[in-house]
């Protein structure tokens, strides 16, 4: 492989890894902190991407807009649309058992993709929306990809620092308490539903930013990109592999799983052509296998959660009680 | 118009029977093992392909192919439990749920590896439908309805008439209590997976016979299956049957008013309304 090819691959690999890292960080707020099972990440991802496509692409009679607006507007737009949607979903489902949230989010993601596929007037259906401008691409010709990668890394950095600071806040302390024992938090007089909705909305907003970056990076969106495998399943495996509850773990897990996913793509491309379509299936199987092995052998993930130390608890901090990365289910809550 | 509604209701009963068979399985796993089995749709997919091997490769008639698929799917279900779920018995229900999602994608990809991504059918060519009073129904659809009724009746007698069936119901009521009264819970779990596999096989083969086979067929029905189980009250088998029929009929009849592409959304909306109004289901299930 000659040098320019290698550089392009490097840019491609890390841009995608950064986008996935943002999705994994969003999921970490929901699952890692609060124990909310959002199995519809692809839906929020899709909304972020399509909002960007419609707001920033040039006018096209084939779909709604485009409105030719700047990238910043797309970020704000995606946050607003996803935030409102997450709020509605949260109000309906978050006072129910975790299982119900899981099935409800699967449904919502499925309906969002159905909407994108069927509503030709808004999204141009299966044809998708091309020509999405990539920010910073006209700053320095030829280095557009690299500059965009820097932008992605900046976004990951901002989200990571914000979430790490937030982790020590009373807000996340209550989220983690809800995860560990919802009834106790209720008994302490906290409005559990409100905190769960807030956590769900914040996580979904972060996911939508992943969608914004995805649309600007690939410059094309179509319904098949938001398949549950790429949009939801990979993100879950990334977070669980890296360590639920740990933001750095989420990023490490993202890099490893994305590395496995991309690396096996290369390996399966070496297989005979007749096996072509089966290649990606083998990779999905492998990712599923990795998930099961982690759940059985190392449920806390590669980097386990490190709760903040008490200020007056000495240098080694307070002995952590069995915090189990397994959020409580709270069956007794109903 | 009325005739159209009646015709669609008939199709809805066919679809509802398939959904109900799936929902009973999901409900049983939830009641006895305590977690939501998100791999159920994909278990149905694999079962449909086992049926495909029976019909196309072994040239078996559909009922024999169904039994062939039931045996293999029951073995598959027990096998997955032995290899994966049994190692997670102490995990929380939500971790189990995530594990079943992993299994779901593994089964889906395995189907694609073994049988390829394209659509398959059990039987090509045109079969003349039965006609009566201006309504029409394919012979295979009659088989689906009658087969589902037969399976539900057999299940009822199994759960109420046999020792293992009674043990299953006991374990669903109170796991620790049934353990100290000497019930072999691991044996009950194996039997639960056998029954779940048999029902998933029927649902999958019927779905394949009614429409066509592809690696996503079961996954795409998962939402309707859970909607049915929740509608009837998850853990309540008779509720699941009722829920399945309601979801199946409403989804089919809704195509008069809205784009058929949104059929899965209709079942979902019913479920959401149900979750708001009566989260424990029509007939009441486990909370």
Interface residues (C-beta under 8 A of the other chain):
Chain A: X35 X37 X39 X92 X93 X96 X98 X99 X100 X102 X103 X104 X106 X107 X108 X110 X111 X114 X117 X118 X228 X229 X233 X236 X237 X240 X277 X278 X281 X282 X283 X284 X285 X287 X288 X289 X291 X292 X295 X296 X299 X326 X327 X328 X329 X331 X334
Chain B: X30 X35 X36 X38 X84 X87 X88 X91 X92 X93 X94 X95 X97 X98 X99 X101 X102 X103 X105 X106 X108 X109 X110 X112 X113 X116 X117 X215 X219 X222 X223 X226 X227 X230 X259 X261 X262 X264 X265 X268 X271 X272 X275 X276 X279 X287
